[in-house]
Amino acid sequence: MGPQKSGKPRPAKAGVAPSRPRYVQLADEIRTAIYSGALTAGAHFPTESALCKAHGVSRFTVREALRRLEIEGLISRRRGSGTVIKAASARGGTLHQPLSNVAEIMQYARDTRNRYAPCGMTKVPRRVIDRIEGKVEGEWLHYRGLRTREGEEKPIAAVDAYIYPSQAALAEQLDLEGATLFRQVEQITGIAVGRVTQDIQAVPASGEVALELGIPRRSACLRVLRCYYDVDDRLFEISVSHHPGDRFAYSMHIDVDS
């Protein structure tokens, strides 16, 4: 007689992430289309039937995806009137941006624009170091810029970026109005991003930040401190963004495990 099969479920293979539900993927696709401008407020929104056919999914999947987007305030649905995309002004004029993974960070960079100015070599400020795990020593390449989005006069963020100069020619090769700095560092130096950490805190605007953003000093800001580590867990870039409280909302999507 052969060995008996156990009735216990097999453990998931190490390193293999469970696939996300299809309705979550569909919500991500529609959200990206809204943020990129492919779907705009006032434009015709596809019917449930059209979405089912276009994406090869069930009506339940479509409805669950739309329900998520409605909760986020991106769309509104009324029986008999269909689905419409809510205008930015209807959401308080605030940019609602998911920044939960590297793909969404890249989408955010594509949907907005940042112009950096070089500030030379400097030590990372103590107020930043104190919120970073591990040691941050020596001088780093410092860049400062303002992030804007098309059609908006006021910036949505004042950004300080610190890059560890792993190669002497790095500073000369960076495009300060181009792609995200961490992607350029990857391409120039061969470094690969292993993980990204985020520290998010409400802080009062300093005099310098207030002046750049055009807001009163000590008014509410959302500070996002993002650290980029390579595959050997070495920190190679630090980004500190200050967002005006009325122009930016951080969005994270949390799936409940069954």
C-alpha positions in Angstrom: 0.0 0.0 0.0 1.4 3.4 -1.0 1.8 6.3 1.4 -1.4 7.9 2.6 -2.1 11.5 1.5 -2.4 14.0 4.3 -5.7 16.0 4.6 -3.7 19.1 5.7 -3.4 21.9 3.1 0.1 22.3 1.6 2.0 25.3 2.7 2.6 28.0 0.1 6.0 27.9 -1.6 8.5 30.3 0.0 9.0 33.4 -2.0 5.8 33.0 -4.0 3.2 35.7 -3.4 -0.4 34.8 -3.6 -2.1 36.3 -6.7 -4.5 39.2 -6.0 -8.2 38.8 -6.7 -9.2 39.8 -10.2 -11.5 42.6 -9.0 -8.5 44.2 -7.2 -6.5 44.0 -10.4 -9.3 45.5 -12.4 -9.7 48.3 -9.9 -6.0 49.1 -10.2 -6.3 49.2 -14.0 -9.3 51.6 -14.0 -7.7 53.7 -11.3 -4.5 54.1 -13.4 -6.6 55.1 -16.4 -8.3 57.8 -14.3 -5.0 59.2 -12.9 -3.3 59.1 -16.3 -6.1 61.0 -18.0 -7.2 58.1 -20.2 -10.6 58.3 -18.4 -11.6 61.8 -17.4 -14.4 63.5 -15.6 -17.3 64.1 -17.9 -16.2 61.5 -20.4 -18.3 58.4 -21.2 -17.6 55.7 -18.7 -17.9 52.0 -19.9 -20.9 50.1 -18.9 -20.6 47.0 -16.7 -21.3 44.8 -19.7 -18.6 46.6 -21.7 -16.1 46.2 -18.9 -17.0 42.5 -18.6 -16.3 42.0 -22.3 -13.2 44.1 -22.5 -11.5 42.4 -19.5 -13.0 39.0 -19.8 -14.4 39.0 -16.2 -17.7 38.4 -14.5 -20.2 41.1 -13.6 -19.5 40.4 -9.9 -15.8 41.2 -10.6 -16.7 44.5 -12.3 -19.1 45.5 -9.5 -16.6 44.8 -6.8 -13.9 46.8 -8.6 -16.3 49.7 -9.1 -17.3 49.5 -5.4 -13.7 50.0 -4.4 -13.3 53.0 -6.6 -16.5 54.5 -5.3 -15.3 54.1 -1.7 -12.1 55.9 -2.7 -14.2 58.8 -4.1 -13.0 58.4 -7.7 -16.3 57.6 -9.2 -20.0 57.8 -8.3 -22.7 55.4 -9.4 -26.5 56.0 -9.6 -29.1 53.5 -10.6 -30.4 54.6 -14.0 -27.6 57.2 -14.5 -24.6 54.9 -14.8 -21.1 55.5 -13.6 -19.3 58.8 -13.8 -15.8 59.9 -12.8 -15.8 62.6 -10.1 -14.0 65.8 -11.0 -10.9 66.7 -9.0 -12.8 69.7 -7.7 -15.5 67.4 -6.3 -12.8 65.7 -4.3 -11.6 69.0 -2.8 -9.1 69.6 -5.6 -6.8 67.2 -3.9 -4.6 64.7 -5.8 -5.6 61.3 -4.4 -2.6 59.1 -5.2 -1.9 55.4 -4.3 1.8 54.9 -3.5 1.7 51.4 -2.1 4.4 49.8 -4.4 7.1 50.7 -6.9 4.7 50.5 -9.8 2.5 53.1 -8.3 5.4 55.3 -7.5 6.4 55.1 -11.1 2.8 56.0 -12.2 2.9 58.9 -9.8 6.1 60.1 -11.4 4.6 59.8 -14.9 1.4 61.7 -13.9 3.4 64.6 -12.4 6.6 66.4 -13.1 9.6 67.2 -10.9 12.4 69.7 -11.8 15.4 69.3 -9.6 18.3 71.7 -9.0 21.7 70.3 -7.8 22.7 71.5 -4.3 26.2 69.8 -4.3 27.5 67.4 -1.7 26.1 67.6 1.8 25.4 65.6 4.9 21.8 64.3 5.3 20.1 66.5 7.9 19.8 65.0 11.4 16.0 65.4 11.4 16.0 62.9 8.5 18.6 60.6 9.8 16.8 60.1 13.0 13.9 58.5 11.1 16.0 56.1 9.1 17.0 52.6 10.2 20.7 52.0 10.2 23.6 54.4 9.8 23.7 57.3 7.3 27.2 58.6 7.1 29.3 60.8 4.9 28.2 63.3 2.3 25.6 62.6 -0.3 24.6 64.2 -3.6 21.7 66.6 -2.8 19.0 67.7 -5.2 16.0 69.9 -4.5 12.9 70.3 -6.6 9.2 71.1 -6.9 6.7 68.5 -8.1 3.8 69.8 -10.2 1.0 68.3 -12.3 -0.2 69.5 -15.6 -2.7 72.3 -15.5 -2.0 73.2 -12.0 0.0 76.3 -11.1 0.7 75.5 -7.4 3.2 72.7 -6.7 2.0 69.5 -5.0 5.3 68.8 -3.3 8.7 70.2 -2.3 11.2 67.4 -2.6 14.7 66.8 -1.3 16.6 63.9 -2.8 19.9 62.5 -1.4 21.9 60.0 -3.5 24.9 58.1 -2.4 27.6 58.8 -5.0 28.6 55.2 -5.9 30.2 56.4 -9.1 32.0 59.7 -9.7 30.2 60.4 -13.0 26.7 59.9 -11.5 26.0 63.6 -11.0 26.9 64.5 -14.6 24.6 61.8 -16.1 21.4 62.4 -14.2 18.6 64.0 -16.1 17.1 66.4 -13.5 13.8 66.8 -15.4 13.6 63.2 -16.6 12.6 59.9 -15.1 12.6 59.2 -11.3 16.1 59.5 -9.8 16.2 56.0 -8.4 15.4 54.5 -11.8 18.2 56.6 -13.3 20.6 55.5 -10.6 19.7 51.9 -11.4 20.5 52.4 -15.1 23.7 54.3 -14.6 25.3 52.3 -11.8 23.7 48.9 -12.3 22.2 49.0 -8.8 18.8 47.2 -8.5 16.1 48.3 -6.0 15.6 45.5 -3.4 13.1 47.3 -1.1 11.6 50.7 -0.5 10.5 52.0 2.9 8.1 54.9 3.6 7.7 57.0 6.7 4.6 59.3 6.6 4.0 62.0 9.1 1.9 65.2 9.5 4.3 68.1 10.2 4.1 71.9 10.2 5.6 73.6 7.2 9.0 75.2 7.8 9.7 78.7 6.5 11.6 77.3 3.5 8.9 74.7 2.6 6.1 77.2 3.1 7.8 79.7 0.8 8.3 77.1 -1.9 4.7 75.7 -1.7 3.0 79.1 -1.3 1.4 78.3 2.0 1.4 79.9 5.5 4.4 79.0 7.7 3.6 76.1 10.1 0.5 75.1 8.1 -0.2 71.4 7.8 2.0 69.3 5.5 2.3 65.6 4.8 5.9 64.5 4.9 6.8 61.3 3.0 10.3 60.0 3.7 11.1 57.3 1.3 14.3 55.2 1.4 15.6 53.0 -1.4 17.8 50.0 -0.7 19.6 47.7 -3.1 19.3 43.9 -3.2 22.1 43.7 -0.6 20.0 46.0 1.6 22.3 49.0 1.2 20.7 52.4 1.3 21.4 54.4 -1.9 18.7 57.1 -2.1 16.7 59.1 0.3 13.7 61.2 -0.8 11.9 63.7 1.5 8.7 65.2 0.1 6.5 67.8 1.8 2.9 67.9 0.4 0.5 70.7 1.2 -2.4 69.3 3.3 -5.0 70.6 0.8 -3.3 69.4 -2.4 -2.4 65.8 -1.8 -3.9 62.7 -0.2 -1.9 59.5 0.4 -3.9 56.3 -0.6 -3.1 52.7 0.4 -5.1 49.7 -0.6 -5.3 46.9 2.0 -6.7 43.5 1.0 -8.2 41.4 3.7 -7.0 37.8 3.7 -9.7 35.2 3.8 
